[in-house]
Amino acid sequence: MAPWVKPILASFWLLSLCSVALAGVHRVSYLQLISPQAVPGLPKRLSVMKVNDLLGLAYDSNTRRLAPHSEYIPGDQETAQYWSAGSAECMDWDSWVETKYQALVQEVNTSSPQREPYYMQILKTCELDDATGAVRAITRYSLNGEDMLRYQSDQNRWFSENLAAWRVAERWNREGETFAVWNLFLPEKCRFLIKLTLPFIAQKTAQPTARVALVPGTLDRPRRLICHVTGFYPRDIEVIWERGGQVAQGEQLTSGILPNGDLTFQIQVSIELGQEAVGPAEHVCVVRHSSLGRDSLRMTWDSQVTGQAGVLAIIAGCILAMLGVGALGWYLRRRPGAQKGPYHPAQTQPGTLYSAPATAKPAGNSSSTASSCSDATE
């Protein structure tokens, strides 16, 4: 892999991960990477779509196929036919964008030619607020990892993020450049895409689990309670500390919502107990998530201690039971007339379960959905 490929991939996927989902806000994101030449591990053009942070589909110029990438997306004959049509549209977009991309790169980069090949990143995001019905769409262009242009639907304007791109932004605002229009989300299309794609992932939910840890204090810092919540989907979640039925006083620090790598998420929220004599059991970590319905998950340090004590009691009971069984066996074997052995170890025979390792084949899984190459349909 060429040396310049790694920073491209790192910054490209960083754009896809650095997003914050708010409660009641749905999001569709398109991420596109365009480079002048293909190298091992990186095609000339790569496009992916995410729906509420789930990877939905992907297209690259090497395979020249638009394909689903989520096991939660259902499929039928109609959507299967759509994949074929969508792939054809994306191939048409390949030939169109080749010349447009080259022209835009030359116009933006007015300085001396780059030592390394040009690459362009395009991030298009649209959000729909369920509560207000408001739609917010943003398109960003980056050139060689540096932000260049930004479009905001609420202001219906292009803004230059770099001095080298201000002429392009002004011209697109003045003339409505075709290349610009084809690479942004209009509010109407944003609303349509979200309503189209949300049913594909509506059935996917995962309930959170929570654990509370007590961090001992030091001379410089008081004790802290940390509530670690993990394994939940969708991404939106509320985690707060309460005391006496009210939001606990004091600053509550959060790690932010982080991906787990298996399509679920995790978050940590901590609170300082202060110097006063406040016991950790007085604080309750409250978790509210759509997978829980109207219920909430409540976890305290005291409840975990009780749970651990119960586990220890069960272990102690098992040990006592084993000792009792052993004592009874010893007594029975010591009785007059008791029959003793002999016991023979089991022999391993060729061709039996224990003579050769077993192999397992993973079950196959296929899925499909209805969507399209982002630029081909705009």
N, C-alpha and C positions, 0 to 999 in steps of 0.2 A: 504494500500500500504506500502510495506517495506520501512524503512528509506533510504536505499541506492538507491531506484528507482528514487527519484526526481532528484538528481544530474546527474544520467544517462540520463534521458530524457532532462534535461536542456542543458547538454553539447552536446547531440546528435543533438538536433535541432539547437543549436548554430552553429554547423558546416554547417547546411543547409542554415542558414541565412547570415553568414559572407562570402559573395561572392560579387565580384564587376564585373559587366558586362561592357565591353567596346563596343564602337560603332563598328558595323560590326562584332562582335564576337558572335558566337552561342555556346551554352554549353549544354551538357548532363551530369547530375550528378546522381550517385547512392550512396545512403547512407544505410549502413547496421549496425544493432545492433545485437550482438550475446551474449547471456548470458547462464549460465549453467542451469538455471531453470526458469520456468515461475512463475510470481507473478501477483497478481491482477493489471490489467492495463498495463502489460508489458509482451509480449510473449517471448519465448526463442529466436526466430529469427524474425527480422523485416527488410524488405527491401522496400525502396521507390525510385522512379525515378523522377527527375525534368528535364524539358526541358525549357531552357531559363527562369528559375525561376518559371515555372508553375509546380505544382505537377501533374505528369502524371499517375503513377500507384503505387500500394502498394501490398505487400505480407507479411503475418505473419503466423507463425507456428500454431497459434490457429485456424484460419479460414481455413488454407491450401488452400487459393484461391488467385490467382493473379487477381486484379480488377482495372479498371480505376478509377481515382479520379479527373477528370477534365471535366467540362461541355462543354469545347471547343473541346474535342476530338471526331471526328465523329466515327460512327461504322456501320458495315454492317455484313452480314452473315459470310463472310470470317474471319473478325477480331473476331467475336464472337466465332467462332470455335477455333481461336488461343488462346483465354483466357483459354479454357479447356486444350489445349496442354501445354500452359505455366504453368498452375497450377501443372500439372503432373511433369514437369521438375523441378519446384521449390521444390516439395516434394522429388524428388530424391536428390536434392542438400541438403535438410535438413539432410538426413541420412549420406551423404558423409561428410558434414562439421562438424558433431558432433565429429567424431574422430579426424579430422585434427585440429579443433579449440582447442580441449583439448591438443593435442600434442604441438601446437604452444605456448599456454599459459604457459605450463610447461617449455618449452625451454627458453622463454623470461624471465620469472620470476624465476631467479635462486636463489633468496633470500628466506627467510622463507615464509611459506604459508601465504596468505592474510587472515586477519580476516573476511573480507567481500567477498562475491562471486565475481569471476572474471567476467568481461564483456569486450567485444571488440567492438570497433567502426571501421568501414571501410568506408572511403570516396573516391570514385573514380570519377574524373572529367576529361572530355575531352572537348577541345575548338577548334573551327575551325574559322580561320580568313578569312572572305570573300575576303578581299582585296589582301592578299598574298597567300591564300590557305594553310597557315601553320597550322599544327595540334600540339597541346600541350596537353599531358595527364599526370595526376598526380594521384597517389594512396597513401593514407595515412592510417596507422594503429595506433590506440590508444588503450591502455590497461588500464582499470580502469581510464579513463579520461586523461591519460598521453601519449603524442606522443611517438611512438616507431620506426616506419619505414616509409620511404617515397620513392616512385619510380617516376622518371622523365623520360618521353619518349625521350626528346631531348638529354639526356645523356645515355639513356638505362642502367640505373644503379639504384640499391637500396642503400639508405643511411640510416644509423641508427640515430635516433633522441635521443636515450637513450643508455647509456653504456651497459645496460642489453641486447640490441638487436644487438650489432655490429657483433656478431658471426653469427646471423641469416642472416643479410644483406650480409656478406661476402660469406656465403654458397650459398645463392640464386644467387648472382652474378656469382659465380664459377660453380655451378651445374645446374642452371635453375630449381629450385625447382618447382614441379608441382603446389603446393598450391600457390606459388607466381605468376606463370604465369596465373593461373585461376582468379586472383584477380587484374588484371591491364588492362588498355585499351591499346591495340596496336594502332598505328596511323591509320592503315587501317580500323580497326573496329570502331574507333572513327569517322572517316569520314563517314562511312556507316551508323552508328546510327543517326548521326545528319541529314543526307539527308533523312533518313527514317522517323524521328519524326518531322522535321520542318513543313511539310505540315499539320500536325494535329493542329497546333496553328497559322498557317499563317493568317487565317481570323480574329483572335482576335486582335482588336486594340481599344484603348480608348484615346480620345483627352484630353490633359491637360487643366486645368483652372489655372489662375494666379491671385494673389492679391499682391499689394505692400503696405507695411506699413512703416511709418516714425517713427523711434525711437528717441525721443528727446535726445539731448546731455547732458552731465554732465561736472563737472569741470575736470574730469579725462579722459573723452572720448567724441569725437565729435559725431554729429548726424550720424545716420546710416539709410540706406534704406534696407529693407528686402523684397525679392521677394519669395513668397511661391507658389510653383507649385505643383499641386496634381491631382490625378485621371487619370494618364496616364498609358498606356501599349502599346507596350513592355517597358522593363525597361530602355533601352538606351535613353538618353536625353541630350541635351546641353542647359544650362542656363547661360547666361552671362549678365553683365551690360555694356551698351554702352553710350557714350556721344559724340554728334556731329558726329555720324556715325562711330565712332571708338571705340575699346574696352576701357572702362573707365580706367583712371589711378588710381592706388591704389590697395591694396590687396582685393581680392574678396574671402570671406570665404563661404564654403559650408558645409551643414549638412551631405552631402552624400545622396545617394538614399536609402529611407526607405520604407518598405512595409506598405500598408494601412490596410491589413487584408481582402480585398475583391478582391485580385489578381491585384490591381492597386498599383501605387507607388507615393511617394511624395518626394520633395526636397526643401530646402531653400538655397538661395544664398544672402549674404549681402555685402554691401560696405559702407565704411565710406566716408562722404561728405567732411571731412577736416575742417580746421578752416577758410579757405577763404570763401568769399561770393559766394558759389556755391548753387544755388537753387535746390531742389529735382526734380523739373520738368525737369531739363536738362538731367537727367539720364533716360535711357530706359532699362527695363528688357526684354531681347530677349530670346524666347524659341523656340528651333528647335526640332521637334519630327517626327518620321516616320508617325504618324497618321495625321499630318498636310500636308503631301505631300511636295511640294516645298515652301509652305508658312511658315511664322514664326509668332508666337504669340508675340505681342509687347505690353508691359504694362508700363505706367508711373504713377507717383503719381498724376500728374495733371489730367490725364484722369479719374482716380478714383474719384477725387474731383468733376469733372464735372458730372460724373455719379451720385454721391450722390446728387449733387444740382438738377439734373433732377428728381430724385426720390422725393426729398422734394417738388419740384414744382408740381409734379403729386399729391402728398398727399394734398398739400394746395388747389389745384384745386378741388379735391374730397370733401374736407371739405366745400369749398364755394358752390359747387353744392348742397350738402346736406342742407346747410343753406337756399339756395334759394328755394329748394323744400319744406322745412319746413315752410318758410314764405308764400309761395303760398298756402299751405294747410291751414295755419291759416287764411289767407285772405278769402279763399273760405268758410270756416266754419263760418266765422263771417258775411257773406253776409245775407241780409234779405231773409227768405224763405229757407235757407239752411237746408237740412235734417240731423239730428243728430242721429247717432247710431240707435239702440244699437249694440255694438260689443260683441260677445260671444267667450270665449276661446274654442279651439278645444278640444273635449272630447276623451280621450283614450279608445278605445274599446278592449275587449278581442280578442286575435287572430290577431290583426293588426300589422303593422310594428313597432309601438311604444310600444307595450305591451310586447315584448320579445326580448332579444338580438339576433342579427343575428350571425351566425357562418359561417366561410369560410374555405374551404379545400384547402390547397396548391396544385398546379398542380404538377403532377409527372414529373420526368425527368430522362432519362436514357441515358447512353453513353457508348462507348467502343472504344478501339483502338487496334493497333497491336504493341506489344512489348513483352519483355520476362523477366524472372528472370535473373538478370545480370550474375551471375556465371554459370547458368545452360547451357548457350549457348556459353561460351567462350572456 
